Amino acid sequence: MKTKNPQKIMRMLTVLCIVIGLAAVAVGVVAVYKEEYIIAVAMLLVAVWQIFNFRQWKKTVK
């Protein structure tokens, strides 16, 4: 399958990465408030992984 515009796809994936990271942070904050620390740690790991992905994609787009 041939992609029409790879730059547009990378930009869309980058935005999706940011949204997932922010959602993970929000869920982590709620989990800490409700004293569900395992969920909070898991969401922190997801947010950190999304930061890593964002940096990788940022290098690829340039």
SVG drawing of the C-alpha trace seen along z (x, -y; Angstrom):
<svg xmlns="http://www.w3.org/2000/svg" viewBox="-10 -19 26 21">
<polyline fill="none" stroke="black" stroke-width="0.4" points="0.0,0.0 1.4,-3.4 1.0,-6.3 0.0,-9.6 1.7,-12.0 4.1,-10.5 4.7,-13.9 1.0,-14.3 0.8,-10.8 3.8,-11.6 2.3,-14.8 -1.0,-13.0 0.9,-10.3 2.8,-13.0 -0.5,-14.7 -1.9,-11.4 1.2,-10.7 0.8,-14.0 -2.9,-13.3 -2.2,-9.9 0.5,-11.3 -1.7,-14.0 -4.5,-11.5 -2.1,-9.2 -1.0,-12.0 -4.6,-12.9 -5.5,-9.3 -2.4,-9.1 -3.4,-12.2 -6.9,-10.9 -5.4,-7.5 -3.1,-9.2 -6.1,-11.2 -8.0,-7.9 -4.9,-6.2 -4.6,-3.7 -0.8,-3.8 -0.3,-0.9 -2.5,-2.5 -0.7,-5.8 2.7,-4.2 1.4,-2.5 0.1,-5.8 3.4,-7.5 5.2,-4.8 2.8,-5.3 3.4,-9.1 7.2,-8.6 7.0,-6.2 5.0,-8.7 7.7,-11.4 10.2,-8.9 8.1,-8.3 7.5,-12.0 11.3,-12.6 11.8,-9.8 9.1,-11.0 10.4,-14.6 13.8,-13.4 12.2,-11.5 10.1,-14.5 13.2,-16.8"/>
</svg>
